[in-house]
Amino acid sequence: MKKKFIFKLLLLIVLCISLYSCVHDEVTASFDPSSKEYTNKSLWKEDEKYIKNVMKVYQENESKIKKSSGTPYWDYATTMDSFDESFLMVPVVDNGKVISVLQVPRHGTKIYFIYRQSQNDISFFQNYISPRVKKAINTNTNNSSKGTLVCSTKTISTWYPNNESNPDPEGGDGYWVSSNVTTCRVIDAPIEISDCLGVVDPVTGLCDMGTGGGGTGYPYPDTPETPCNKTRNNLAKPQVLEKINELRKQAPKGGELGVMFKADGVPSAIIQGGTHSVDFGDKTGYAGGYHNHTPTGIPMLSPSDIEQLLQFALAQGNGNPMNTSNAYIGMVAPNGMHYVATFNGNYNDALVSFSQQQIDVFTKNFETRNYLYQSSSTPEGLERLFFKTLVEMGLDGKINLQRIEIDGTIKTVTKDTNGIITANPCS
């Protein structure tokens, strides 16, 4: 009887071990590195559009890019809170071990594949892809002590049980091990760093070209982005939101301030304006700008704002006609109004110029219509005023208007042939 009991007990133990092993094998085997489809396994929100486009370029040019053994585990790629199709990091794995980290920065119309063997990054991704229990701790974005970089750090914590037969942190003994990964972006640096086609080392602040298939870069797939997605992605950037909130606090005080933003969200210095205007100045290298209006101003983009939007459009990509749609200009006002205008025309449409006398006439008509429409009390009146101004400036249909509600909802504002104003939420 005793022998039978021991035999059954041994069978039960073997079965438990087998089941435990199968579960872990299934977790490990659930990822297929040969798959050409992307399945987000990240603990954070990622720029999936950029990841998928980079995957496509890599798969089409793998024989040129790949310089060592290992397979990129795209499902674990992280864009480090970048949502402007500009950067990612992905672990390269060989026999279950992370052997390097592939970083893919975008510079203009090209992307570069940079292999780096940073032990800190390798350790982070080794924990990240493991089947062990893990959780996201935080994401920190801050300026470096050098004042030239903005660095983003992601941290995860991985559970190491003292007894592998009881790996649940809720019911078993063990300990958490934290690891992190950091990436930096240039804000205002010497030309040799600003022109870096690799990545910026977060420790030294120097340009690191790494190893591998960076070469002269590979053309990035040009996929048109809707105005809704452009504004949504722009407002998701912490640096952009921080500056908009700064302008919003200024609005009730009187006097206008402005700030310009590069395509990746890096802001310019605050620009001092006048009582009811801000001249952004040289717009080279910047996608758009924001400014505040004052309690005595009209809470809508003015004729001079529209003129500056045209200048932002011309400044895109050193005059590349395909990039004019990246341009935008935004305004926040004391009564909570928040509007963004984006350019919808072609390069030739942006070439139109106005004399100061014409701008003065447009502005006077703008102020007169505002009084007639009583637009300061209703969004519809303000929007009617804006579209009337576009017609007068010969820009009807060349500029999109969006209203951002207090709760963050983005609405595309349109005018039909009968002059009816409609604001539809972005899907």
C-alpha positions in Angstrom: 0.0 0.0 0.0 2.8 2.3 1.0 4.7 1.7 -2.3 1.5 2.4 -4.3 1.1 5.7 -2.5 4.7 6.7 -3.1 4.4 5.8 -6.8 1.2 7.9 -7.2 2.8 10.8 -5.4 5.8 10.6 -7.7 3.5 10.5 -10.8 1.7 13.6 -9.4 5.0 15.5 -9.0 6.2 14.6 -12.5 2.8 15.7 -13.9 3.0 19.1 -12.1 6.6 19.6 -13.3 5.5 18.7 -16.8 2.6 21.1 -16.8 4.7 23.9 -15.4 7.3 23.3 -18.1 4.6 23.3 -20.8 3.2 26.5 -19.6 6.6 28.2 -19.7 7.4 26.6 -23.1 4.1 28.0 -24.4 4.9 31.5 -23.2 8.4 31.3 -24.7 7.2 29.8 -27.9 4.3 32.2 -28.3 6.7 34.6 -30.1 7.6 33.7 -33.6 10.7 35.7 -34.7 10.2 34.7 -38.3 6.7 36.3 -38.4 6.3 39.3 -40.6 3.4 40.5 -38.6 3.8 42.9 -35.7 2.0 42.1 -32.4 2.5 44.7 -29.7 3.8 43.1 -26.5 5.0 46.3 -25.0 4.2 47.4 -21.5 3.8 51.0 -22.9 2.0 52.7 -25.7 4.2 52.7 -28.8 4.3 54.4 -32.2 3.1 51.3 -34.0 3.0 53.1 -37.4 6.8 53.7 -37.2 7.5 50.2 -36.0 5.6 48.6 -38.8 7.2 50.9 -41.4 10.7 50.2 -40.1 10.0 46.4 -40.1 9.0 46.7 -43.8 12.2 48.5 -44.7 14.3 46.0 -42.7 12.6 42.9 -44.3 13.1 44.3 -47.7 16.8 45.0 -47.1 17.8 42.5 -44.4 20.8 41.1 -46.4 22.3 44.6 -46.5 21.4 45.7 -43.0 22.1 42.5 -41.0 25.7 42.3 -40.0 25.7 39.6 -37.3 23.7 36.7 -36.0 20.4 37.2 -34.2 16.9 38.2 -35.0 15.1 41.4 -34.1 12.2 40.8 -31.8 10.0 43.5 -33.2 7.0 42.7 -30.9 9.2 44.2 -28.1 10.3 47.3 -29.9 10.0 50.5 -28.0 9.7 54.0 -29.4 10.5 55.6 -26.0 7.4 57.8 -26.0 8.1 59.2 -29.4 5.0 59.3 -31.6 6.3 61.2 -34.6 7.8 58.4 -36.5 11.4 59.2 -35.5 13.0 56.6 -33.3 12.8 53.0 -32.0 14.9 50.4 -30.1 14.5 46.7 -30.7 16.3 43.7 -29.0 18.3 41.4 -31.3 18.1 37.8 -29.9 20.2 34.7 -30.6 19.5 31.4 -28.9 17.3 33.1 -26.3 19.9 35.8 -25.4 19.8 39.4 -26.3 23.1 40.1 -28.1 22.6 43.7 -29.2 20.0 46.4 -29.5 19.1 47.8 -32.9 18.3 51.5 -32.8 16.6 53.1 -35.7 16.6 56.9 -35.8 14.9 58.8 -38.6 16.6 61.9 -40.1 14.5 63.6 -42.7 13.3 61.1 -45.3 15.8 58.4 -44.3 16.1 55.9 -41.5 19.4 54.4 -40.2 19.9 51.0 -38.6 22.5 51.2 -35.7 23.6 48.1 -33.7 24.8 48.9 -30.2 26.2 46.5 -27.6 25.4 48.6 -24.5 25.4 46.1 -21.6 22.8 48.2 -19.8 20.4 48.1 -22.8 21.0 44.4 -23.3 20.2 43.7 -19.7 17.0 45.7 -19.9 15.7 43.9 -23.0 16.8 40.5 -21.7 14.4 41.1 -18.7 11.8 42.6 -21.0 11.5 39.6 -23.3 11.7 37.0 -20.5 8.6 34.9 -19.6 9.0 36.1 -16.0 6.4 38.3 -14.4 7.3 42.0 -15.0 5.7 45.4 -14.7 6.3 48.9 -16.0 7.6 51.2 -13.2 7.7 54.6 -14.9 8.8 56.7 -17.8 10.9 59.8 -17.0 11.7 62.6 -19.4 14.1 65.3 -18.4 16.8 67.6 -19.6 20.4 66.5 -19.2 22.9 68.4 -17.2 24.5 69.5 -20.4 21.4 71.5 -21.3 21.6 70.1 -24.9 19.6 66.9 -24.6 16.2 65.7 -23.6 16.5 62.1 -22.2 13.7 59.6 -21.8 14.1 56.6 -19.4 11.9 53.6 -19.2 12.0 51.3 -16.2 10.7 47.8 -15.7 10.8 45.5 -12.6 11.1 41.7 -13.1 10.0 39.2 -10.4 12.6 36.5 -9.5 10.9 33.8 -7.3 12.9 32.0 -4.6 11.0 28.9 -5.6 10.3 28.3 -9.3 7.4 26.0 -8.5 5.6 29.1 -7.1 6.5 32.0 -9.4 3.5 34.1 -8.6 4.6 37.3 -6.7 1.2 37.5 -5.1 1.6 34.2 -3.2 5.3 33.2 -3.4 8.6 34.5 -2.0 11.0 36.3 -4.2 12.4 39.7 -5.1 12.0 42.3 -7.8 14.9 43.5 -10.0 14.6 46.8 -11.8 16.3 47.7 -15.0 16.0 50.7 -17.3 16.9 52.0 -20.8 17.6 55.6 -21.7 17.6 57.4 -25.0 18.4 61.1 -25.7 17.5 63.7 -28.3 19.5 66.8 -29.3 17.9 70.2 -28.5 20.6 72.7 -29.0 24.0 71.2 -29.6 27.2 71.8 -31.6 26.8 71.1 -35.3 28.7 67.8 -35.2 26.0 66.4 -32.8 23.0 68.1 -34.4 24.0 66.4 -37.7 24.5 63.0 -36.1 23.0 60.3 -38.3 23.4 57.7 -35.5 22.2 58.0 -31.9 23.2 60.2 -29.1 24.9 58.4 -26.3 23.0 59.1 -23.0 26.1 59.0 -20.9 28.6 61.0 -23.0 26.1 63.1 -25.1 28.3 62.3 -28.1 27.2 61.0 -31.5 27.4 57.2 -31.7 27.2 55.5 -35.1 27.4 52.0 -33.5 28.0 49.2 -35.9 26.1 47.5 -38.7 23.9 48.5 -41.5 23.5 52.3 -41.0 25.3 53.2 -44.1 23.8 56.0 -46.1 20.3 55.3 -44.8 17.2 53.8 -46.3 14.2 55.8 -47.7 11.4 55.9 -45.2 7.9 54.9 -46.5 6.0 58.1 -47.2 2.5 57.4 -45.8 0.2 60.4 -45.7 -1.1 61.2 -42.2 -4.5 62.7 -41.6 -4.8 66.1 -40.0 -6.5 64.5 -37.0 -3.6 62.1 -36.4 -1.1 64.9 -36.9 -2.7 67.0 -34.2 -3.3 64.0 -31.9 0.3 62.9 -32.2 1.6 66.5 -31.6 -0.5 67.0 -28.5 0.7 63.6 -27.1 4.3 65.0 -26.9 5.1 66.0 -23.3 7.3 68.9 -24.4 4.5 70.3 -26.6 1.9 70.1 -23.8 4.2 71.7 -21.3 4.7 74.7 -23.5 1.0 75.0 -24.4 0.1 75.0 -20.7 2.7 77.7 -20.1 1.1 79.8 -22.8 -2.4 79.1 -21.4 -1.2 80.5 -18.0 0.0 83.6 -19.7 -3.2 84.3 -21.6 -5.2 86.0 -18.7 -2.2 88.2 -17.8 -2.1 90.2 -21.0 0.6 90.3 -23.7 1.3 87.5 -26.1 4.1 84.9 -26.0 4.9 82.3 -28.6 6.9 79.1 -29.1 7.9 77.1 -32.1 8.2 73.3 -32.3 10.4 71.0 -34.4 8.7 67.9 -36.0 9.8 65.8 -33.0 8.2 68.2 -30.5 11.4 69.9 -29.3 10.5 73.6 -28.6 12.3 76.8 -29.3 12.9 79.4 -26.6 9.8 81.4 -25.6 9.3 84.3 -28.0 8.2 87.6 -26.6 5.4 89.3 -28.5 3.4 92.5 -28.3 -0.1 93.3 -26.9 -1.9 91.4 -29.6 0.7 89.7 -31.8 3.7 87.5 -31.9 6.3 87.4 -34.8 7.8 83.9 -34.7 10.7 85.1 -36.9 12.9 82.6 -38.8 10.9 79.3 -39.0 13.6 77.2 -40.6 13.7 73.8 -38.9 10.3 74.2 -37.2 7.1 72.5 -38.2 4.8 75.0 -36.4 4.1 77.3 -33.5 1.7 78.2 -30.7 0.9 81.5 -29.1 -1.6 82.8 -26.6 -4.3 85.5 -27.1 -5.3 87.9 -24.3 -8.5 88.8 -22.6 -9.0 91.8 -24.9 -8.0 89.8 -28.0 -10.2 87.8 -30.3 -10.0 84.1 -29.4 -9.4 82.9 -33.0 -6.5 82.7 -35.4 -6.0 86.1 -37.0 -5.0 87.2 -40.5 -1.4 87.7 -39.4 -1.4 84.2 -37.8 -2.6 82.7 -41.1 0.2 84.5 -43.0 2.7 83.0 -40.6 1.2 79.5 -41.2 2.1 80.0 -44.9 5.7 80.8 -43.8 5.8 77.6 -41.7 4.6 75.6 -44.8 7.4 77.1 -46.9 10.0 76.3 -44.3 9.3 72.5 -44.3 12.0 70.3 -45.6 14.1 73.1 -47.1 11.3 73.9 -49.5 10.3 70.3 -50.3 6.8 70.7 -51.9 5.8 67.3 -50.4 6.3 68.5 -46.8 4.1 71.6 -46.7 1.2 69.7 -45.0 3.4 69.3 -41.9 2.9 73.0 -41.1 0.5 74.2 -38.3 -0.2 77.1 -36.0 -2.0 77.0 -32.8 -3.7 79.4 -30.4 -4.9 79.3 -26.8 -7.1 82.0 -25.2 -8.3 82.9 -21.7 -11.8 81.7 -22.3 -10.6 78.1 -22.9 -10.7 78.4 -26.7 -7.9 76.3 -28.3 -7.6 76.2 -32.1 -5.1 74.7 -34.5 -4.9 75.5 -38.3 -3.0 73.1 -40.6 -1.9 73.8 -44.1 -3.9 71.9 -46.8 -2.5 73.4 -50.0 0.5 72.7 -52.2 3.8 74.5 -52.3 2.6 77.1 -54.8 -0.4 77.9 -52.6 2.0 78.8 -49.8 4.0 81.2 -52.0 1.3 83.8 -51.8 2.5 86.9 -50.0 0.7 89.9 -48.6 1.9 93.5 -48.1 1.6 95.1 -44.6 -1.2 97.3 -46.0 -3.2 94.2 -47.1 -2.7 92.5 -43.6 -3.9 95.7 -42.0 -7.0 95.7 -44.1 -7.6 92.0 -43.4 -7.2 92.6 -39.6 -9.6 95.6 -39.6 -12.2 93.5 -41.4 -11.5 90.6 -39.0 -12.2 92.9 -36.0 -15.3 94.4 -37.5 -16.8 91.1 -38.4 -16.1 89.8 -34.9 -18.3 92.6 -33.5 -21.0 91.8 -36.0 -20.9 88.1 -35.4 -20.6 88.4 -31.6 -18.2 85.6 -32.0 -16.5 86.0 -28.7 -19.3 84.1 -27.0 -19.8 81.1 -29.4 -17.3 78.8 -31.2 -19.6 78.8 -34.3 -19.3 82.6 -34.6 -15.5 82.5 -34.3 -15.3 79.7 -36.9 -17.5 81.6 -39.3 -15.2 84.6 -38.8 -12.1 82.4 -39.6 -13.6 80.9 -42.8 -14.7 84.4 -44.0 -11.1 85.6 -43.5 -9.7 82.7 -45.5 -12.0 83.6 -48.5 -10.9 87.2 -48.3 -7.2 86.2 -48.3 -7.7 83.8 -51.3 -7.0 80.7 -49.2 -10.4 79.1 -49.1 -9.9 75.3 -49.0 -6.2 75.6 -48.4 -6.2 75.6 -44.6 -7.9 73.2 -42.2 -9.3 74.3 -38.8 -9.5 72.2 -35.7 -11.0 73.0 -32.3 -9.6 71.3 -29.2 -12.2 71.0 -26.4 -11.3 71.4 -22.7 -11.5 67.6 -22.3 -8.9 67.1 -25.1 -11.4 66.1 -27.8 -10.2 67.2 -31.2 -12.9 68.3 -33.7 -12.4 69.1 -37.3 -14.3 72.2 -38.3 -15.7 72.5 -41.8 -17.9 74.9 -43.8 -20.2 73.6 -46.5 -21.3 75.3 -49.7 -24.2 76.9 -47.8 -21.9 78.4 -45.2 -23.0 75.9 -42.5 -20.3 75.3 -39.9 -19.9 71.7 -38.6 -17.5 70.4 -36.0 -16.9 66.6 -36.1 -14.9 64.8 -33.5 -11.8 63.0 -34.8 -12.2 59.2 -34.9 
